Amino acid sequence: MEQTFRAIFQNGVLRPLKPIRLKEKSHVLITLQRESEWQDEFEGLLRRMRLRTKATPPQIVEEQVTYARAEVKAKRRAHRRPA
């Protein structure tokens, strides 16, 4: 289960701004990224995508993104299944 959430670091403790679904005493792996850095990277990605798809109708782009997203989800599900 992957979750993305906002948090604040205060008094030496990382505190989520909203409740998160997690069992008590669960061990997790956390990757930190400043929100401003994430926003800059995301905007850069959108600019590159718009430049590359300028000649392609938006509906086609949306269909391809939807297809790719479903494909990634299916691969993740298949990877998680025990052999």
PyMOL Python script that loads the backbone (N, CA, C, O; Angstrom):
from pymol import cmd

cmd.read_pdbstr("""\
ATOM      1  N   MET A   1       0.846  -1.172   0.000  1.00  0.00           N
ATOM      2  CA  MET A   1       0.000   0.000   0.000  1.00  0.00           C
ATOM      3  C   MET A   1       0.894   1.239   0.000  1.00  0.00           C
ATOM      4  O   MET A   1       1.719   1.421   0.895  1.00  0.00           O
ATOM      5  N   GLU A   2       0.725   2.062  -0.984  1.00  0.00           N
ATOM      6  CA  GLU A   2       1.506   3.298  -1.094  1.00  0.00           C
ATOM      7  C   GLU A   2       0.600   4.480  -0.793  1.00  0.00           C
ATOM      8  O   GLU A   2      -0.520   4.562  -1.297  1.00  0.00           O
ATOM      9  N   GLN A   3       1.098   5.401   0.038  1.00  0.00           N
ATOM     10  CA  GLN A   3       0.336   6.595   0.379  1.00  0.00           C
ATOM     11  C   GLN A   3       1.216   7.821   0.210  1.00  0.00           C
ATOM     12  O   GLN A   3       2.412   7.785   0.503  1.00  0.00           O
ATOM     13  N   THR A   4       0.632   8.876  -0.251  1.00  0.00           N
ATOM     14  CA  THR A   4       1.305  10.163  -0.294  1.00  0.00           C
ATOM     15  C   THR A   4       0.497  11.103   0.586  1.00  0.00           C
ATOM     16  O   THR A   4      -0.722  11.204   0.450  1.00  0.00           O
ATOM     17  N   PHE A   5       1.185  11.785   1.486  1.00  0.00           N
ATOM     18  CA  PHE A   5       0.473  12.689   2.375  1.00  0.00           C
ATOM     19  C   PHE A   5       1.384  13.835   2.780  1.00  0.00           C
ATOM     20  O   PHE A   5       2.609  13.736   2.715  1.00  0.00           O
ATOM     21  N   ARG A   6       0.763  14.908   3.193  1.00  0.00           N
ATOM     22  CA  ARG A   6       1.510  16.065   3.671  1.00  0.00           C
ATOM     23  C   ARG A   6       1.762  15.900   5.163  1.00  0.00           C
ATOM     24  O   ARG A   6       0.943  15.345   5.895  1.00  0.00           O
ATOM     25  N   ALA A   7       2.916  16.396   5.593  1.00  0.00           N
ATOM     26  CA  ALA A   7       3.264  16.313   7.011  1.00  0.00           C
ATOM     27  C   ALA A   7       4.061  17.552   7.384  1.00  0.00           C
ATOM     28  O   ALA A   7       4.554  18.284   6.525  1.00  0.00           O
ATOM     29  N   ILE A   8       4.173  17.765   8.674  1.00  0.00           N
ATOM     30  CA  ILE A   8       4.975  18.874   9.182  1.00  0.00           C
ATOM     31  C   ILE A   8       5.993  18.288  10.156  1.00  0.00           C
ATOM     32  O   ILE A   8       5.669  17.408  10.953  1.00  0.00           O
ATOM     33  N   PHE A   9       7.224  18.785  10.084  1.00  0.00           N
ATOM     34  CA  PHE A   9       8.259  18.369  11.017  1.00  0.00           C
ATOM     35  C   PHE A   9       8.310  19.398  12.120  1.00  0.00           C
ATOM     36  O   PHE A   9       8.622  20.564  11.881  1.00  0.00           O
ATOM     37  N   GLN A  10       8.000  18.963  13.342  1.00  0.00           N
ATOM     38  CA  GLN A  10       7.857  19.906  14.445  1.00  0.00           C
ATOM     39  C   GLN A  10       8.343  19.247  15.740  1.00  0.00           C
ATOM     40  O   GLN A  10       7.914  18.147  16.090  1.00  0.00           O
ATOM     41  N   ASN A  11       9.233  19.929  16.433  1.00  0.00           N
ATOM     42  CA  ASN A  11       9.776  19.414  17.689  1.00  0.00           C
ATOM     43  C   ASN A  11      10.388  18.025  17.529  1.00  0.00           C
ATOM     44  O   ASN A  11      10.238  17.170  18.403  1.00  0.00           O
ATOM     45  N   GLY A  12      11.072  17.805  16.418  1.00  0.00           N
ATOM     46  CA  GLY A  12      11.751  16.532  16.193  1.00  0.00           C
ATOM     47  C   GLY A  12      10.857  15.390  15.762  1.00  0.00           C
ATOM     48  O   GLY A  12      11.304  14.244  15.708  1.00  0.00           O
ATOM     49  N   VAL A  13       9.600  15.678  15.453  1.00  0.00           N
ATOM     50  CA  VAL A  13       8.647  14.635  15.078  1.00  0.00           C
ATOM     51  C   VAL A  13       7.999  14.988  13.746  1.00  0.00           C
ATOM     52  O   VAL A  13       7.592  16.130  13.531  1.00  0.00           O
ATOM     53  N   LEU A  14       7.905  14.009  12.854  1.00  0.00           N
ATOM     54  CA  LEU A  14       7.202  14.179  11.587  1.00  0.00           C
ATOM     55  C   LEU A  14       5.736  13.844  11.835  1.00  0.00           C
ATOM     56  O   LEU A  14       5.409  12.706  12.169  1.00  0.00           O
ATOM     57  N   ARG A  15       4.848  14.831  11.675  1.00  0.00           N
ATOM     58  CA  ARG A  15       3.435  14.670  11.998  1.00  0.00           C
ATOM     59  C   ARG A  15       2.580  14.856  10.746  1.00  0.00           C
ATOM     60  O   ARG A  15       2.596  15.933  10.150  1.00  0.00           O
ATOM     61  N   PRO A  16       1.825  13.816  10.330  1.00  0.00           N
ATOM     62  CA  PRO A  16       0.921  13.957   9.183  1.00  0.00           C
ATOM     63  C   PRO A  16      -0.129  15.030   9.462  1.00  0.00           C
ATOM     64  O   PRO A  16      -0.589  15.177  10.594  1.00  0.00           O
ATOM     65  N   LEU A  17      -0.505  15.776   8.428  1.00  0.00           N
ATOM     66  CA  LEU A  17      -1.512  16.822   8.597  1.00  0.00           C
ATOM     67  C   LEU A  17      -2.929  16.254   8.639  1.00  0.00           C
ATOM     68  O   LEU A  17      -3.851  16.910   9.124  1.00  0.00           O
ATOM     69  N   LYS A  18      -3.098  15.036   8.132  1.00  0.00           N
ATOM     70  CA  LYS A  18      -4.390  14.350   8.187  1.00  0.00           C
ATOM     71  C   LYS A  18      -4.134  12.925   8.662  1.00  0.00           C
ATOM     72  O   LYS A  18      -3.018  12.423   8.533  1.00  0.00           O
ATOM     73  N   PRO A  19      -5.158  12.265   9.212  1.00  0.00           N
ATOM     74  CA  PRO A  19      -4.977  10.876   9.640  1.00  0.00           C
ATOM     75  C   PRO A  19      -4.561   9.989   8.460  1.00  0.00           C
ATOM     76  O   PRO A  19      -5.022  10.172   7.333  1.00  0.00           O
ATOM     77  N   ILE A  20      -3.686   9.034   8.742  1.00  0.00           N
ATOM     78  CA  ILE A  20      -3.268   8.080   7.711  1.00  0.00           C
ATOM     79  C   ILE A  20      -3.716   6.684   8.120  1.00  0.00           C
ATOM     80  O   ILE A  20      -3.826   6.376   9.307  1.00  0.00           O
ATOM     81  N   ARG A  21      -3.972   5.849   7.129  1.00  0.00           N
ATOM     82  CA  ARG A  21      -4.404   4.480   7.401  1.00  0.00           C
ATOM     83  C   ARG A  21      -3.151   3.619   7.578  1.00  0.00           C
ATOM     84  O   ARG A  21      -2.443   3.311   6.618  1.00  0.00           O
ATOM     85  N   LEU A  22      -2.903   3.246   8.820  1.00  0.00           N
ATOM     86  CA  LEU A  22      -1.713   2.468   9.120  1.00  0.00           C
ATOM     87  C   LEU A  22      -1.931   1.771  10.453  1.00  0.00           C
ATOM     88  O   LEU A  22      -2.401   2.382  11.413  1.00  0.00           O
ATOM     89  N   LYS A  23      -1.588   0.493  10.509  1.00  0.00           N
ATOM     90  CA  LYS A  23      -1.723  -0.236  11.771  1.00  0.00           C
ATOM     91  C   LYS A  23      -0.701   0.279  12.771  1.00  0.00           C
ATOM     92  O   LYS A  23       0.405   0.675  12.405  1.00  0.00           O
ATOM     93  N   GLU A  24      -1.091   0.266  14.033  1.00  0.00           N
ATOM     94  CA  GLU A  24      -0.217   0.698  15.104  1.00  0.00           C
ATOM     95  C   GLU A  24       1.083  -0.107  15.092  1.00  0.00           C
ATOM     96  O   GLU A  24       1.062  -1.323  14.902  1.00  0.00           O
ATOM     97  N   LYS A  25       2.193   0.561  15.291  1.00  0.00           N
ATOM     98  CA  LYS A  25       3.545  -0.009  15.339  1.00  0.00           C
ATOM     99  C   LYS A  25       4.016  -0.580  14.006  1.00  0.00           C
ATOM    100  O   LYS A  25       4.946  -1.385  13.966  1.00  0.00           O
ATOM    101  N   SER A  26       3.372  -0.163  12.912  1.00  0.00           N
ATOM    102  CA  SER A  26       3.810  -0.594  11.582  1.00  0.00           C
ATOM    103  C   SER A  26       5.163   0.027  11.269  1.00  0.00           C
ATOM    104  O   SER A  26       5.415   1.183  11.610  1.00  0.00           O
ATOM    105  N   HIS A  27       6.025  -0.735  10.625  1.00  0.00           N
ATOM    106  CA  HIS A  27       7.298  -0.209  10.153  1.00  0.00           C
ATOM    107  C   HIS A  27       7.084   0.252   8.717  1.00  0.00           C
ATOM    108  O   HIS A  27       6.473  -0.458   7.918  1.00  0.00           O
ATOM    109  N   VAL A  28       7.586   1.438   8.389  1.00  0.00           N
ATOM    110  CA  VAL A  28       7.411   1.990   7.046  1.00  0.00           C
ATOM    111  C   VAL A  28       8.741   2.544   6.543  1.00  0.00           C
ATOM    112  O   VAL A  28       9.654   2.811   7.324  1.00  0.00           O
ATOM    113  N   LEU A  29       8.831   2.709   5.243  1.00  0.00           N
ATOM    114  CA  LEU A  29       9.965   3.362   4.601  1.00  0.00           C
ATOM    115  C   LEU A  29       9.478   4.723   4.136  1.00  0.00           C
ATOM    116  O   LEU A  29       8.485   4.817   3.413  1.00  0.00           O
ATOM    117  N   ILE A  30      10.167   5.774   4.544  1.00  0.00           N
ATOM    118  CA  ILE A  30       9.726   7.128   4.227  1.00  0.00           C
ATOM    119  C   ILE A  30      10.755   7.804   3.336  1.00  0.00           C
ATOM    120  O   ILE A  30      11.951   7.775   3.626  1.00  0.00           O
ATOM    121  N   THR A  31      10.296   8.404   2.266  1.00  0.00           N
ATOM    122  CA  THR A  31      11.130   9.230   1.399  1.00  0.00           C
ATOM    123  C   THR A  31      10.634  10.659   1.549  1.00  0.00           C
ATOM    124  O   THR A  31       9.454  10.938   1.338  1.00  0.00           O
ATOM    125  N   LEU A  32      11.522  11.547   1.906  1.00  0.00           N
ATOM    126  CA  LEU A  32      11.131  12.943   2.106  1.00  0.00           C
ATOM    127  C   LEU A  32      11.458  13.774   0.878  1.00  0.00           C
ATOM    128  O   LEU A  32      12.517  13.612   0.272  1.00  0.00           O
ATOM    129  N   GLN A  33      10.557  14.653   0.521  1.00  0.00           N
ATOM    130  CA  GLN A  33      10.779  15.601  -0.561  1.00  0.00           C
ATOM    131  C   GLN A  33      10.038  16.881  -0.194  1.00  0.00           C
ATOM    132  O   GLN A  33       8.849  16.857   0.124  1.00  0.00           O
ATOM    133  N   ARG A  34      10.749  17.985  -0.242  1.00  0.00           N
ATOM    134  CA  ARG A  34      10.088  19.257   0.042  1.00  0.00           C
ATOM    135  C   ARG A  34       8.979  19.469  -0.986  1.00  0.00           C
ATOM    136  O   ARG A  34       9.132  19.154  -2.166  1.00  0.00           O
ATOM    137  N   GLU A  35       7.871  20.006  -0.512  1.00  0.00           N
ATOM    138  CA  GLU A  35       6.719  20.211  -1.394  1.00  0.00           C
ATOM    139  C   GLU A  35       7.085  21.125  -2.565  1.00  0.00           C
ATOM    140  O   GLU A  35       6.617  20.911  -3.683  1.00  0.00           O
ATOM    141  N   SER A  36       7.914  22.135  -2.321  1.00  0.00           N
ATOM    142  CA  SER A  36       8.303  23.050  -3.395  1.00  0.00           C
ATOM    143  C   SER A  36       9.126  22.325  -4.461  1.00  0.00           C
ATOM    144  O   SER A  36       8.972  22.609  -5.649  1.00  0.00           O
ATOM    145  N   GLU A  37       9.996  21.396  -4.060  1.00  0.00           N
ATOM    146  CA  GLU A  37      10.779  20.615  -5.029  1.00  0.00           C
ATOM    147  C   GLU A  37       9.869  19.721  -5.854  1.00  0.00           C
ATOM    148  O   GLU A  37      10.032  19.612  -7.069  1.00  0.00           O
ATOM    149  N   TRP A  38       8.901  19.075  -5.186  1.00  0.00           N
ATOM    150  CA  TRP A  38       7.966  18.211  -5.892  1.00  0.00           C
ATOM    151  C   TRP A  38       7.189  19.022  -6.924  1.00  0.00           C
ATOM    152  O   TRP A  38       7.015  18.583  -8.061  1.00  0.00           O
ATOM    153  N   GLN A  39       6.724  20.203  -6.528  1.00  0.00           N
ATOM    154  CA  GLN A  39       5.948  21.056  -7.425  1.00  0.00           C
ATOM    155  C   GLN A  39       6.778  21.464  -8.637  1.00  0.00           C
ATOM    156  O   GLN A  39       6.280  21.445  -9.763  1.00  0.00           O
ATOM    157  N   ASP A  40       8.048  21.834  -8.416  1.00  0.00           N
ATOM    158  CA  ASP A  40       8.934  22.209  -9.526  1.00  0.00           C
ATOM    159  C   ASP A  40       9.129  21.045 -10.494  1.00  0.00           C
ATOM    160  O   ASP A  40       9.067  21.226 -11.710  1.00  0.00           O
ATOM    161  N   GLU A  41       9.367  19.849  -9.951  1.00  0.00           N
ATOM    162  CA  GLU A  41       9.564  18.671 -10.804  1.00  0.00           C
ATOM    163  C   GLU A  41       8.299  18.351 -11.586  1.00  0.00           C
ATOM    164  O   GLU A  41       8.363  18.033 -12.773  1.00  0.00           O
ATOM    165  N   PHE A  42       7.157  18.434 -10.927  1.00  0.00           N
ATOM    166  CA  PHE A  42       5.890  18.136 -11.577  1.00  0.00           C
ATOM    167  C   PHE A  42       5.607  19.125 -12.701  1.00  0.00           C
ATOM    168  O   PHE A  42       5.203  18.726 -13.793  1.00  0.00           O
ATOM    169  N   GLU A  43       5.816  20.402 -12.442  1.00  0.00           N
ATOM    170  CA  GLU A  43       5.597  21.417 -13.478  1.00  0.00           C
ATOM    171  C   GLU A  43       6.548  21.217 -14.656  1.00  0.00           C
ATOM    172  O   GLU A  43       6.153  21.401 -15.808  1.00  0.00           O
ATOM    173  N   GLY A  44       7.794  20.843 -14.377  1.00  0.00           N
ATOM    174  CA  GLY A  44       8.742  20.553 -15.455  1.00  0.00           C
ATOM    175  C   GLY A  44       8.285  19.378 -16.301  1.00  0.00           C
ATOM    176  O   GLY A  44       8.384  19.408 -17.527  1.00  0.00           O
ATOM    177  N   LEU A  45       7.785  18.348 -15.643  1.00  0.00           N
ATOM    178  CA  LEU A  45       7.262  17.185 -16.361  1.00  0.00           C
ATOM    179  C   LEU A  45       6.088  17.574 -17.244  1.00  0.00           C
ATOM    180  O   LEU A  45       6.009  17.152 -18.398  1.00  0.00           O
ATOM    181  N   LEU A  46       5.177  18.375 -16.710  1.00  0.00           N
ATOM    182  CA  LEU A  46       4.033  18.824 -17.513  1.00  0.00           C
ATOM    183  C   LEU A  46       4.480  19.642 -18.722  1.00  0.00           C
ATOM    184  O   LEU A  46       3.940  19.470 -19.815  1.00  0.00           O
ATOM    185  N   ARG A  47       5.469  20.539 -18.537  1.00  0.00           N
ATOM    186  CA  ARG A  47       5.976  21.333 -19.669  1.00  0.00           C
ATOM    187  C   ARG A  47       6.549  20.428 -20.762  1.00  0.00           C
ATOM    188  O   ARG A  47       6.266  20.611 -21.946  1.00  0.00           O
ATOM    189  N   ARG A  48       7.359  19.448 -20.347  1.00  0.00           N
ATOM    190  CA  ARG A  48       7.956  18.529 -21.339  1.00  0.00           C
ATOM    191  C   ARG A  48       6.880  17.722 -22.047  1.00  0.00           C
ATOM    192  O   ARG A  48       6.956  17.506 -23.257  1.00  0.00           O
ATOM    193  N   MET A  49       5.882  17.280 -21.302  1.00  0.00           N
ATOM    194  CA  MET A  49       4.807  16.496 -21.901  1.00  0.00           C
ATOM    195  C   MET A  49       4.030  17.346 -22.916  1.00  0.00           C
ATOM    196  O   MET A  49       3.701  16.875 -24.005  1.00  0.00           O
ATOM    197  N   ARG A  50       3.741  18.594 -22.552  1.00  0.00           N
ATOM    198  CA  ARG A  50       2.998  19.463 -23.470  1.00  0.00           C
ATOM    199  C   ARG A  50       3.790  19.739 -24.749  1.00  0.00           C
ATOM    200  O   ARG A  50       3.220  19.768 -25.840  1.00  0.00           O
ATOM    201  N   LEU A  51       5.098  19.940 -24.615  1.00  0.00           N
ATOM    202  CA  LEU A  51       5.931  20.173 -25.790  1.00  0.00           C
ATOM    203  C   LEU A  51       5.942  18.963 -26.716  1.00  0.00           C
ATOM    204  O   LEU A  51       5.865  19.103 -27.936  1.00  0.00           O
ATOM    205  N   ARG A  52       6.039  17.782 -26.131  1.00  0.00           N
ATOM    206  CA  ARG A  52       6.123  16.553 -26.935  1.00  0.00           C
ATOM    207  C   ARG A  52       4.792  16.160 -27.554  1.00  0.00           C
ATOM    208  O   ARG A  52       4.761  15.452 -28.561  1.00  0.00           O
ATOM    209  N   THR A  53       3.704  16.608 -26.969  1.00  0.00           N
ATOM    210  CA  THR A  53       2.389  16.193 -27.464  1.00  0.00           C
ATOM    211  C   THR A  53       1.625  17.332 -28.126  1.00  0.00           C
ATOM    212  O   THR A  53       0.417  17.233 -28.340  1.00  0.00           O
ATOM    213  N   LYS A  54       2.321  18.400 -28.446  1.00  0.00           N
ATOM    214  CA  LYS A  54       1.678  19.593 -29.016  1.00  0.00           C
ATOM    215  C   LYS A  54       0.813  19.274 -30.240  1.00  0.00           C
ATOM    216  O   LYS A  54      -0.276  19.826 -30.398  1.00  0.00           O
ATOM    217  N   ALA A  55       1.302  18.384 -31.100  1.00  0.00           N
ATOM    218  CA  ALA A  55       0.584  18.074 -32.338  1.00  0.00           C
ATOM    219  C   ALA A  55      -0.461  16.977 -32.154  1.00  0.00           C
ATOM    220  O   ALA A  55      -1.198  16.669 -33.091  1.00  0.00           O
ATOM    221  N   THR A  56      -0.535  16.389 -30.977  1.00  0.00           N
ATOM    222  CA  THR A  56      -1.469  15.294 -30.726  1.00  0.00           C
ATOM    223  C   THR A  56      -2.715  15.824 -30.027  1.00  0.00           C
ATOM    224  O   THR A  56      -2.609  16.583 -29.063  1.00  0.00           O
ATOM    225  N   PRO A  57      -3.897  15.428 -30.505  1.00  0.00           N
ATOM    226  CA  PRO A  57      -5.131  15.888 -29.860  1.00  0.00           C
ATOM    227  C   PRO A  57      -5.173  15.466 -28.385  1.00  0.00           C
ATOM    228  O   PRO A  57      -4.771  14.350 -28.056  1.00  0.00           O
ATOM    229  N   PRO A  58      -5.651  16.336 -27.501  1.00  0.00           N
ATOM    230  CA  PRO A  58      -5.695  16.035 -26.064  1.00  0.00           C
ATOM    231  C   PRO A  58      -6.403  14.724 -25.729  1.00  0.00           C
ATOM    232  O   PRO A  58      -6.009  14.030 -24.791  1.00  0.00           O
ATOM    233  N   GLN A  59      -7.442  14.382 -26.485  1.00  0.00           N
ATOM    234  CA  GLN A  59      -8.177  13.139 -26.222  1.00  0.00           C
ATOM    235  C   GLN A  59      -7.267  11.928 -26.406  1.00  0.00           C
ATOM    236  O   GLN A  59      -7.334  10.984 -25.619  1.00  0.00           O
ATOM    237  N   ILE A  60      -6.432  11.940 -27.417  1.00  0.00           N
ATOM    238  CA  ILE A  60      -5.498  10.831 -27.667  1.00  0.00           C
ATOM    239  C   ILE A  60      -4.475  10.745 -26.533  1.00  0.00           C
ATOM    240  O   ILE A  60      -4.152   9.654 -26.064  1.00  0.00           O
ATOM    241  N   VAL A  61      -3.973  11.891 -26.102  1.00  0.00           N
ATOM    242  CA  VAL A  61      -3.013  11.912 -24.997  1.00  0.00           C
ATOM    243  C   VAL A  61      -3.654  11.314 -23.751  1.00  0.00           C
ATOM    244  O   VAL A  61      -3.048  10.476 -23.082  1.00  0.00           O
ATOM    245  N   GLU A  62      -4.870  11.736 -23.435  1.00  0.00           N
ATOM    246  CA  GLU A  62      -5.581  11.227 -22.260  1.00  0.00           C
ATOM    247  C   GLU A  62      -5.797   9.722 -22.349  1.00  0.00           C
ATOM    248  O   GLU A  62      -5.622   9.013 -21.358  1.00  0.00           O
ATOM    249  N   GLU A  63      -6.174   9.230 -23.517  1.00  0.00           N
ATOM    250  CA  GLU A  63      -6.370   7.791 -23.699  1.00  0.00           C
ATOM    251  C   GLU A  63      -5.070   7.025 -23.448  1.00  0.00           C
ATOM    252  O   GLU A  63      -5.072   5.983 -22.792  1.00  0.00           O
ATOM    253  N   GLN A  64      -3.969   7.545 -23.970  1.00  0.00           N
ATOM    254  CA  GLN A  64      -2.678   6.873 -23.797  1.00  0.00           C
ATOM    255  C   GLN A  64      -2.224   6.882 -22.337  1.00  0.00           C
ATOM    256  O   GLN A  64      -1.692   5.889 -21.842  1.00  0.00           O
ATOM    257  N   VAL A  65      -2.435   8.002 -21.657  1.00  0.00           N
ATOM    258  CA  VAL A  65      -2.066   8.090 -20.239  1.00  0.00           C
ATOM    259  C   VAL A  65      -2.916   7.115 -19.423  1.00  0.00           C
ATOM    260  O   VAL A  65      -2.392   6.417 -18.555  1.00  0.00           O
ATOM    261  N   THR A  66      -4.203   7.061 -19.693  1.00  0.00           N
ATOM    262  CA  THR A  66      -5.099   6.149 -18.985  1.00  0.00           C
ATOM    263  C   THR A  66      -4.679   4.699 -19.215  1.00  0.00           C
ATOM    264  O   THR A  66      -4.656   3.899 -18.279  1.00  0.00           O
ATOM    265  N   TYR A  67      -4.351   4.366 -20.450  1.00  0.00           N
ATOM    266  CA  TYR A  67      -3.905   3.008 -20.787  1.00  0.00           C
ATOM    267  C   TYR A  67      -2.609   2.670 -20.051  1.00  0.00           C
ATOM    268  O   TYR A  67      -2.488   1.590 -19.472  1.00  0.00           O
ATOM    269  N   ALA A  68      -1.645   3.584 -20.071  1.00  0.00           N
ATOM    270  CA  ALA A  68      -0.356   3.344 -19.419  1.00  0.00           C
ATOM    271  C   ALA A  68      -0.535   3.178 -17.911  1.00  0.00           C
ATOM    272  O   ALA A  68       0.104   2.327 -17.293  1.00  0.00           O
ATOM    273  N   ARG A  69      -1.393   3.983 -17.338  1.00  0.00           N
ATOM    274  CA  ARG A  69      -1.640   3.887 -15.894  1.00  0.00           C
ATOM    275  C   ARG A  69      -2.243   2.530 -15.531  1.00  0.00           C
ATOM    276  O   ARG A  69      -1.832   1.915 -14.547  1.00  0.00           O
ATOM    277  N   ALA A  70      -3.202   2.063 -16.308  1.00  0.00           N
ATOM    278  CA  ALA A  70      -3.826   0.757 -16.065  1.00  0.00           C
ATOM    279  C   ALA A  70      -2.792  -0.362 -16.225  1.00  0.00           C
ATOM    280  O   ALA A  70      -2.800  -1.335 -15.471  1.00  0.00           O
ATOM    281  N   GLU A  71      -1.919  -0.217 -17.196  1.00  0.00           N
ATOM    282  CA  GLU A  71      -0.878  -1.219 -17.431  1.00  0.00           C
ATOM    283  C   GLU A  71       0.081  -1.306 -16.235  1.00  0.00           C
ATOM    284  O   GLU A  71       0.444  -2.402 -15.809  1.00  0.00           O
ATOM    285  N   VAL A  72       0.483  -0.165 -15.704  1.00  0.00           N
ATOM    286  CA  VAL A  72       1.375  -0.140 -14.542  1.00  0.00           C
ATOM    287  C   VAL A  72       0.694  -0.766 -13.336  1.00  0.00           C
ATOM    288  O   VAL A  72       1.309  -1.551 -12.614  1.00  0.00           O
ATOM    289  N   LYS A  73      -0.569  -0.426 -13.111  1.00  0.00           N
ATOM    290  CA  LYS A  73      -1.306  -1.001 -11.979  1.00  0.00           C
ATOM    291  C   LYS A  73      -1.398  -2.523 -12.104  1.00  0.00           C
ATOM    292  O   LYS A  73      -1.220  -3.235 -11.116  1.00  0.00           O
ATOM    293  N   ALA A  74      -1.671  -3.018 -13.296  1.00  0.00           N
ATOM    294  CA  ALA A  74      -1.771  -4.464 -13.513  1.00  0.00           C
ATOM    295  C   ALA A  74      -0.429  -5.149 -13.242  1.00  0.00           C
ATOM    296  O   ALA A  74      -0.388  -6.223 -12.641  1.00  0.00           O
ATOM    297  N   LYS A  75       0.658  -4.531 -13.683  1.00  0.00           N
ATOM    298  CA  LYS A  75       1.982  -5.112 -13.441  1.00  0.00           C
ATOM    299  C   LYS A  75       2.300  -5.139 -11.953  1.00  0.00           C
ATOM    300  O   LYS A  75       2.858  -6.117 -11.455  1.00  0.00           O
ATOM    301  N   ARG A  76       1.952  -4.081 -11.245  1.00  0.00           N
ATOM    302  CA  ARG A  76       2.182  -4.047  -9.791  1.00  0.00           C
ATOM    303  C   ARG A  76       1.390  -5.134  -9.089  1.00  0.00           C
ATOM    304  O   ARG A  76       1.910  -5.825  -8.212  1.00  0.00           O
ATOM    305  N   ARG A  77       0.119  -5.285  -9.479  1.00  0.00           N
ATOM    306  CA  ARG A  77      -0.713  -6.325  -8.863  1.00  0.00           C
ATOM    307  C   ARG A  77      -0.141  -7.702  -9.121  1.00  0.00           C
ATOM    308  O   ARG A  77      -0.093  -8.537  -8.217  1.00  0.00           O
ATOM    309  N   ALA A  78       0.295  -7.948 -10.355  1.00  0.00           N
ATOM    310  CA  ALA A  78       0.860  -9.242 -10.711  1.00  0.00           C
ATOM    311  C   ALA A  78       2.150  -9.501  -9.931  1.00  0.00           C
ATOM    312  O   ALA A  78       2.417 -10.633  -9.526  1.00  0.00           O
ATOM    313  N   HIS A  79       2.932  -8.472  -9.726  1.00  0.00           N
ATOM    314  CA  HIS A  79       4.198  -8.597  -9.003  1.00  0.00           C
ATOM    315  C   HIS A  79       3.964  -8.925  -7.534  1.00  0.00           C
ATOM    316  O   HIS A  79       4.760  -9.640  -6.926  1.00  0.00           O
ATOM    317  N   ARG A  80       2.886  -8.413  -6.961  1.00  0.00           N
ATOM    318  CA  ARG A  80       2.586  -8.628  -5.543  1.00  0.00           C
ATOM    319  C   ARG A  80       2.051 -10.021  -5.242  1.00  0.00           C
ATOM    320  O   ARG A  80       2.145 -10.493  -4.109  1.00  0.00           O
ATOM    321  N   ARG A  81       1.490 -10.678  -6.249  1.00  0.00           N
ATOM    322  CA  ARG A  81       0.897 -12.005  -6.030  1.00  0.00           C
ATOM    323  C   ARG A  81       1.999 -13.023  -5.720  1.00  0.00           C
ATOM    324  O   ARG A  81       3.041 -13.044  -6.374  1.00  0.00           O
ATOM    325  N   PRO A  82       1.750 -13.864  -4.712  1.00  0.00           N
ATOM    326  CA  PRO A  82       2.750 -14.892  -4.416  1.00  0.00           C
ATOM    327  C   PRO A  82       2.810 -15.934  -5.531  1.00  0.00           C
ATOM    328  O   PRO A  82       1.797 -16.251  -6.154  1.00  0.00           O
ATOM    329  N   ALA A  83       3.977 -16.448  -5.769  1.00  0.00           N
ATOM    330  CA  ALA A  83       4.167 -17.425  -6.856  1.00  0.00           C
ATOM    331  C   ALA A  83       3.638 -18.788  -6.472  1.00  0.00           C
ATOM    332  O   ALA A  83       3.715 -19.726  -7.264  1.00  0.00           O
TER     333      ALA A  83
END
""", "prot")
cmd.dss("prot")
cmd.show_as("cartoon", "prot")
cmd.util.cbc("prot")
cmd.orient("prot")
